[in-house]
Amino acid sequence: MTRRSALWTLTVIRIKEFFREPSAVFWSFAFPLLLTVALGLAFRNKAPDPVRAAVVASVGSEAVVAALAKNLEIKVIVLDRAQALAQLRGSKVAVVVQAGAPMQVHFDPMRPESRMANWLVNDALQRAAGRQDSATIEAQPSSEIGSRYIDFLLPGLIGMNLMSAGMWGVGYVVVEMRTRKLLKRMLATPMNRRDFLLSMVLMRLIFLVVELPVMLGFGWLAFDVRVQGSMGLFCAVALLGSLCFAGIGLLVASRAQNTQTVGGLMNLVMMPMFLGSGVFFSSANFPDAMQPVLRLLPLTALNDALRAIANESAGFTQVLPQVSLLAVLAVLAFGAAVRWFRWQ
């Protein structure tokens, strides 16, 4: 058997083993699509709901209700004082207004929607009292493709899927084979050890050819998400990211003796990236002191590069820092995995 045919045989074996595990198929293909649907629907572009304002039933409350009702961005309900304040504490209303001299407005400054409601209520009451605007400003609402939450979300989900598939689809499988003594048996065959490790990587690249079009096609059909930049560059960066995480998966699995150990190690590696690499929200939300560390995470580099290409039409030079980091980490991870890999 030639080395090329041996490598292909090992790769086919890896693919067949993958499809024999329903959970692996679900987490690699179905879960990212379900997550895209759920979050895409939850954060789809739509007119914001009116803020809920509670007016305390008292003398003069009718005038307050009439003034607030003129603003379609405010939904007014009338309650007694105890009920109104209880609903404010429970986040069921954003602001509580009590008529009087002076008029009182209760809001929670720690909640953005409550601060916005305070501004809307104050503006409506001032207008009702006869305030005149000194300048005419024409509002121009804008909702461009590339600026929506789903445009931000989909590249992050692709990056997360590449990480999860690379870690679990490579690292976990290797340790399971080691636990079942399959690696020891395969060593008795005329198998090149390098071919075995390369077959793991080749399997991930074959699956990437399927996963990436499925994710991008679904995003386009369901939410009109489009790659504004070069599709070739987008696919190349995704390919590099997949290689990087496959290498990290091999490295994590290189010495683990059972699935419990490798599961803990992979969660230890992936959890900081799930939380801090900007999958569901921008990593810029973290304190400035954490930013240098977050920028060194491979998932952060992958997500930033994919988003820059998809939403900002970035070229190769713009994503070169992220690409360089992924390439260096991929080489280091594969080199360390090959050096430290334990076959028994």
C-alpha positions in Angstrom: 0.0 0.0 0.0 1.4 3.4 -1.0 1.7 6.1 1.6 -0.9 8.2 -0.3 -3.4 5.4 -0.2 -2.7 4.7 3.5 -3.3 8.4 4.3 -6.6 8.4 2.4 -7.7 5.1 4.0 -7.0 6.5 7.5 -8.9 9.7 6.6 -12.0 7.7 5.4 -11.9 5.7 8.7 -11.9 9.0 10.6 -14.9 10.3 8.6 -16.9 7.0 9.1 -16.2 7.1 12.8 -17.4 10.7 13.0 -20.8 9.9 11.4 -21.3 6.9 13.7 -21.5 9.4 16.6 -24.8 11.2 16.5 -23.8 13.6 19.2 -20.7 14.7 17.1 -22.8 15.3 14.1 -25.4 17.3 16.1 -22.8 19.6 17.7 -20.9 20.1 14.4 -23.8 20.7 12.1 -27.2 21.1 13.8 -26.3 23.0 16.9 -24.7 26.0 15.1 -27.7 26.3 12.8 -30.2 26.1 15.7 -28.1 28.7 17.6 -28.1 31.0 14.5 -31.9 30.7 14.2 -32.6 31.4 17.9 -30.3 34.4 18.2 -31.1 35.7 14.8 -34.8 35.8 15.6 -34.2 37.1 19.1 -32.0 40.0 17.8 -33.6 40.5 14.4 -34.0 44.1 13.1 -37.3 45.4 14.2 -38.7 48.6 15.7 -37.9 48.8 19.4 -40.7 48.0 21.8 -42.1 51.0 23.6 -40.6 51.6 27.0 -43.1 50.9 29.9 -43.7 53.8 32.2 -45.9 53.5 35.3 -47.8 56.5 36.5 -48.7 56.6 40.2 -52.5 57.1 40.6 -52.9 60.4 42.4 -54.1 63.9 42.0 -52.9 65.2 38.6 -52.0 61.8 37.2 -54.5 62.1 34.4 -52.5 65.1 32.9 -49.3 63.1 33.2 -50.8 60.1 31.4 -52.2 62.3 28.6 -48.8 64.0 28.1 -46.9 60.7 28.0 -49.5 59.0 25.7 -48.6 61.5 23.0 -45.3 59.8 22.6 -45.7 56.5 20.8 -42.4 55.3 22.2 -43.9 55.2 25.7 -46.4 52.7 27.0 -48.2 54.0 30.0 -49.9 52.1 32.8 -51.5 53.5 36.0 -50.7 51.8 39.3 -50.6 52.7 43.0 -47.3 53.8 44.4 -46.4 50.4 46.0 -47.2 48.4 42.9 -45.4 50.9 40.6 -42.2 50.8 42.6 -42.4 47.0 42.9 -42.6 46.7 39.2 -39.6 49.0 38.8 -37.6 46.8 41.1 -38.7 43.7 39.1 -37.8 45.4 35.8 -41.4 45.1 34.6 -41.5 48.9 34.0 -38.5 51.1 33.1 -39.6 54.2 35.0 -42.2 55.4 37.5 -43.7 58.9 37.4 -45.5 60.6 40.2 -47.5 63.8 39.7 -46.9 66.7 42.1 -44.8 69.7 42.8 -42.2 68.9 42.0 -43.0 65.9 39.8 -40.9 62.8 40.7 -39.4 60.3 38.2 -38.0 57.1 39.6 -35.6 55.1 37.4 -32.7 52.7 37.7 -29.5 54.4 36.5 -27.8 51.0 36.1 -30.2 49.8 33.5 -29.8 51.3 30.0 -33.5 51.0 29.1 -34.4 52.8 32.4 -32.1 55.7 31.6 -33.6 55.9 28.1 -37.1 55.8 29.6 -36.2 58.6 31.9 -35.0 60.8 29.0 -38.2 60.0 26.9 -40.5 60.8 29.9 -38.7 64.0 30.7 -38.9 65.1 27.1 -42.6 64.3 26.8 -43.4 66.2 30.0 -41.4 69.2 29.1 -43.1 69.4 25.7 -46.5 69.2 27.4 -45.5 72.0 29.6 -44.8 74.2 26.6 -41.1 73.8 25.9 -40.1 74.9 22.3 -37.1 73.3 20.5 -34.6 76.0 19.4 -33.3 73.9 16.4 -35.0 71.6 13.8 -33.2 68.3 13.5 -34.1 65.8 10.8 -33.6 62.2 11.9 -32.3 59.8 9.3 -32.6 56.2 10.6 -30.1 53.8 9.1 -29.9 50.0 9.2 -27.2 48.9 6.8 -26.4 45.3 6.0 -23.2 44.5 7.9 -24.2 46.6 10.9 -27.0 44.3 12.2 -26.5 42.0 15.2 -26.9 38.9 13.0 -24.1 40.2 10.8 -21.9 40.4 13.9 -23.1 37.0 15.2 -22.7 34.7 12.3 -18.9 35.0 11.9 -18.6 34.5 15.6 -20.7 31.3 15.4 -18.6 30.1 12.5 -15.4 30.7 14.6 -16.9 29.0 17.6 -18.0 26.0 15.5 -14.5 25.7 14.0 -13.0 25.7 17.5 -15.5 23.2 18.9 -15.2 20.8 16.0 -11.4 21.0 16.0 -11.1 20.3 19.7 -13.8 17.7 20.1 -13.6 16.2 16.7 -9.9 15.6 16.9 -8.8 15.7 20.6 -11.6 13.7 22.1 -11.6 11.1 19.3 -7.8 10.5 19.8 -8.1 10.0 23.5 -11.1 7.7 23.0 -9.1 5.6 20.6 -6.2 5.5 23.1 -8.6 4.4 25.9 -9.9 1.6 23.7 -6.4 0.5 22.9 -7.0 1.2 19.2 -3.9 3.3 18.8 -1.8 0.4 20.2 -3.3 -2.0 17.7 -2.8 0.4 14.8 0.9 0.7 15.7 1.2 -3.0 14.9 0.1 -2.3 11.3 2.4 -0.9 8.6 1.0 2.6 9.3 3.1 5.7 9.2 2.5 7.6 12.4 2.6 10.9 10.6 -0.2 9.7 8.3 -2.4 9.0 11.3 -2.0 12.5 12.6 -2.4 14.0 9.1 -5.6 12.0 8.6 -7.1 13.8 11.6 -6.3 17.2 10.0 -7.4 16.1 6.6 -10.8 15.0 8.0 -11.3 18.4 9.5 -10.5 20.1 6.2 -13.0 17.9 4.4 -15.7 18.7 6.9 -14.9 22.4 6.6 -15.9 22.2 2.9 -19.3 21.2 4.1 -19.7 23.2 7.3 -18.8 26.6 5.9 -21.2 26.6 2.9 -24.0 25.3 5.1 -23.5 28.1 7.7 -23.0 30.9 5.1 -25.9 29.6 2.9 -28.3 29.4 5.8 -27.3 32.9 7.0 -27.9 34.3 3.5 -31.3 32.5 3.0 -32.7 33.1 6.5 -31.3 36.5 7.4 -29.7 38.0 4.2 -26.2 37.8 5.7 -23.6 38.4 3.0 -19.8 38.4 2.9 -19.0 41.9 1.8 -15.3 41.2 1.2 -13.4 38.5 -0.6 -15.1 35.0 -0.3 -11.8 33.4 -1.1 -10.0 35.2 1.7 -12.9 34.5 4.1 -12.6 30.7 3.3 -8.8 30.8 3.6 -8.9 32.4 7.1 -11.6 29.8 8.1 -9.3 27.1 6.8 -6.3 28.4 8.8 -8.5 28.7 11.9 -9.6 25.1 11.5 -6.0 24.0 11.2 -5.1 25.9 14.2 -7.8 24.4 16.4 -7.1 20.9 15.0 -3.5 21.3 16.1 -4.6 22.6 19.6 -7.0 19.6 19.8 -4.1 17.2 19.1 -1.9 18.9 21.6 -4.5 18.7 24.3 -5.0 15.0 23.6 -1.3 14.2 23.2 -0.9 12.9 26.7 -4.4 12.4 28.2 -5.1 8.9 29.2 -8.9 9.0 29.5 -11.9 10.9 28.1 -12.6 12.5 31.5 -9.2 14.1 31.6 -9.3 15.3 28.0 -12.8 16.7 28.5 -11.6 18.8 31.4 -8.5 20.0 29.6 -10.6 21.0 26.5 -13.1 22.9 28.6 -10.2 24.6 30.4 -8.8 25.7 27.0 -12.1 26.6 25.3 -14.0 28.3 28.2 -11.9 31.5 28.2 -12.4 31.8 24.4 -16.2 31.1 24.7 -16.5 34.0 27.1 -13.8 36.4 26.0 -13.3 36.0 22.3 -16.3 37.9 21.2 -18.6 35.2 19.9 -21.9 36.7 21.1 -20.7 40.2 22.0 -17.7 42.3 21.3 -14.6 41.5 23.3 -14.1 45.3 23.6 -16.7 45.2 26.4 -14.0 43.8 28.7 -11.7 46.1 30.7 -8.7 47.6 28.9 -6.3 45.7 31.1 -7.7 42.4 29.7 -7.4 43.4 26.1 -3.8 42.3 25.4 -4.5 38.8 26.8 -7.8 38.5 24.8 -6.0 39.5 21.6 -3.7 36.6 22.0 -6.5 34.0 22.0 -6.8 32.2 18.7 -10.6 32.4 18.6 -10.4 36.2 19.1 -8.1 36.5 16.1 -10.3 34.2 14.0 -13.5 36.0 14.9 -12.0 39.5 14.3 -10.6 38.5 10.9 -13.8 36.8 9.8 -15.9 39.8 10.8 -13.5 42.3 9.2 -13.7 40.5 5.9 -17.5 39.8 6.1 -18.7 43.2 7.3 -15.9 45.7 6.5 -14.6 44.3 3.2 -11.1 44.0 4.8 -8.3 42.8 2.6 -5.3 40.5 3.4 -3.2 43.3 4.8 -6.0 44.4 7.2 -6.3 40.9 8.7 -2.5 40.1 8.5 -2.0 40.4 12.3 -4.8 37.9 13.0 -3.7 35.6 10.2 -0.1 35.7 11.5 -1.1 34.8 15.0 -3.3 31.9 13.8 -0.4 30.6 11.6 2.1 30.8 14.4 -0.2 29.0 16.9 -1.0 26.3 14.4 2.7 25.6 13.7 3.5 25.6 17.5 0.5 23.4 18.4 1.3 20.8 15.7 5.0 20.7 16.5 4.4 20.2 20.2 1.7 17.6 19.5 3.9 15.5 17.3 6.8 15.8 19.8 4.7 14.9 22.9 2.2 12.5 21.4 1.8 9.3 23.4 0.5 6.3 21.4 -0.3 4.1 24.4 
